[in-house]
C-alpha cells in the first residue's frame, strides 16, 4: 500500500482529504484504485484515452515517475506518491 498526497484543488473530489492510503503494486495500479474509489477524480487525472493528462506530475519521493518507469514504476510498502498538477498563469 502506498500513500498518495492530493493537492488542495483536487481535495473536494476526495472528501477534503490530503493523504490517502491506496493499494497497488505500481503507480498506475494506485491511480486506477484511486479513481475507482473516487470516480469524480478520473477526469482530472486521465484523458478520454485513459492516459495521464499532460499537466499531471507524479513524484515517487523526490523522483518524477517519468524519470523512472512511468506509471509502471513498482512500489514498495509505505512509498509516498505526490500528485502535483502543473500551474500556468500569465
Secondary structure, 3 states (H helix, E strand, C coil): CEEEECCHHHHHHHCCCCEEEECCCEHHHHHHHHHHHCHHHHHHHECCCCCECCCEEEEECCEEHHHCCHHHCECCCCCEEEEEECCCCC
